[in-house]
């Protein structure tokens, strides 16, 4: 978007999200952007905007909700285990894994 003030008012109105750093294309106006990445924030914005959407956009919002339903919540692994100590294994590379899921995986590997 080329209107920074509009995005700042939007961000203030929804109360979530972040502004992107302005981008200055070689031949054009400065571009501004806003984004929200957490599942909670995206659902909040959809709740606010859906009553004002037309049919096509409401269908797209429903697709987004459906996709987010499959996303794991922060602090919970993909199988629903809590990602809190002592259930976290940190690899030498810094990657974090659910210990319970590692146990399940190892148990399945031993079967073969």
MOLINKA-V645065 format. One record per pair of residues at least 4 apart in sequence whose C-alpha atoms are under 6 Angstrom apart, sorted by the first residue. I is the first residue (numbers start at 1). J is the second residue. D is the distance in whole Angstrom. If there is no record, write none. Layout:
i:I j:J d:D
i:I j:J d:D
This chain:
i:1 j:31 d:5
i:1 j:32 d:5
i:2 j:30 d:6
i:2 j:31 d:5
i:2 j:32 d:6
i:4 j:32 d:6
i:11 j:15 d:6
i:17 j:35 d:5
i:17 j:36 d:4
i:18 j:34 d:6
i:18 j:35 d:5
i:19 j:33 d:6
i:19 j:34 d:4
i:20 j:33 d:5
i:20 j:34 d:6
i:22 j:31 d:6
i:22 j:32 d:5
i:23 j:30 d:6
i:23 j:31 d:5
i:24 j:30 d:5
i:46 j:50 d:6
i:53 j:57 d:6
i:53 j:58 d:6
i:54 j:58 d:6
i:72 j:78 d:6
i:75 j:83 d:5
i:76 j:80 d:5
i:76 j:81 d:5
i:76 j:82 d:5
i:76 j:83 d:5
i:77 j:81 d:5
i:87 j:98 d:6
i:87 j:99 d:5
i:88 j:97 d:6
i:88 j:98 d:5
i:88 j:99 d:6
i:89 j:96 d:6
i:89 j:97 d:5
i:89 j:99 d:6
i:90 j:94 d:6
i:90 j:95 d:6
i:90 j:96 d:4
i:91 j:95 d:5
